[in-house]
Amino acid sequence: MLLLAGMLLVVGLLVPANKLKAAGTVASGSCGPSVVWTLDSDGTLVLSGSGATDMYKAPQHHGDNIEYFVPWADYVSDVKKVIVNDNITELGGYLFAEHPSLKSVSMSSSVTYLRPGLFFQCSSLTDVVLSPNLKNINNKDFEYCVNLTSIVIPSTVQHIGSKAFYACSKLTSVTLPENLYTIGEKAFANCTSLSKIDLPSKNLNSIGDTAFYACPLKSVVIPPKVRILSTNVFGNCTALTNVSLPNTLT
C-alpha cells in the first residue's frame, strides 16, 4: 500500500503544469466589445472572440520613455508572437505599434480589415501571415518594420495605403495581388533593398506620389489599366534604367 501511494504521489507530481493551471498565462483582458486578449509566458499574445478590436492612439514618446495605450501596455516588450483567432474581423489602429520584440504574426481568415499603423515600427518583425480574405493594407501598417524581408499580400487586397511599407529597409520580396486597384503615396518609399516589383495588370489603376521613391529598382512595367501615375513615383531610383509605360496614362 505504501508503494502504491508513493507511485500515485509521483504521478501527481508529474502532471503538466498546464493541466493544473492556465498555460503560463501572464495577463489577460479585453480589447474590444467582444474581443479578449491573453499573453502567455512564452510571449504569445492571442486575440479571441468576435468582431472588431478597439482603436488606439499611436504610442507617445516622452524623452526616453514611451507611453502605450493598448491594454497590455505593461507587457509590450514581452510580446514576441501574435495569433489572431477565428471570428475576429477587424484589427484596430496602432494595436501592435512599436512592439520591439514582436517577430511573428498569424491572422485567421476571418480578418478582413486593418486599421492604420497596425504594426508601425515593429523593428523585429520578420514573419507575417495575413488573412486570405483581407481587403486592404492601411496607411502606415508596416512602416519602419526594418527587419521584414518578404511579404505576400493576399489576392483579395484591393488597396495599399500611404506609407504602408515605408522604410522597410530589408524588404526584398513583395507579392502584389492581381485584384489590386491602388498603391498609395510613399507605400514602398525608402525600401532600399527592393530591387524588383511586378505590378499586377488586371485592375491596377493608380500609383500614388513617391510610391517607390529611392527603391533600387532596375526595370518596371506599368500595366495598361493604370490611369494615374503620380509625381515622383520612381524618384531617386538611381538604378532604374528601363520603364515601360502604357498609352492610357493621364
Secondary structure, DSSP 8 states (H G I E B T S, - for coil): -HHHHHHHHHHHHTS-HHHHSSTTEEEEEEEETTEEEEEETTSEEEEEESEE-------EEETTEEE--STTGGGGGG--EEEE-TTEEEE-TTTTTT-TT--EEEE-TT--EE-TTTTTT-TT--EEE--TT--EE-TTTTTT-TT--EEE--TT--EE-TTTTTT-TT--EEE--TT--EE-TTSSTT-TT-------SSS--EE-TTTTTT----EEE--TT--EE-TTTTTT-TT--EEE--TT--
